[in-house]
Amino acid sequence: MNSEDPLMTYPSGAQLPITHGDHAATVIEVGGGIREYAVGDRPVLDPYPLASMRDGAHGAVLIPWPNRLADGSYHFEGIDHQVALTEPERSNAIH
């Protein structure tokens, strides 16, 4: 992970480093994305340069799920959940 000064002005705003054990990430101020995330020396996300803005969905946080849910349903911690179908012709819920 880089040791940028979080108080400097970058195109993506403040650079907010967070760590837990050997996990390290840099969250950006503009859009609340994740510019880089690594576990130890191994990148988990493909980082983008400090002097750049995020391109496309690079580092975007897709909540509550990152793609499509077949039939708009999922099971989490012993509970079945059903969400609205946003692609009813395909029987999907999309983020």
Secondary structure, DSSP 4 states (H G I P E B T S, - for coil): -----TTS--TT--EEEEEETTEEEEEESSTT-EEEEEETTEESS----TTS---TTTT----S-SSEEETTEEEETTEEEE---SBGGGTEEE-
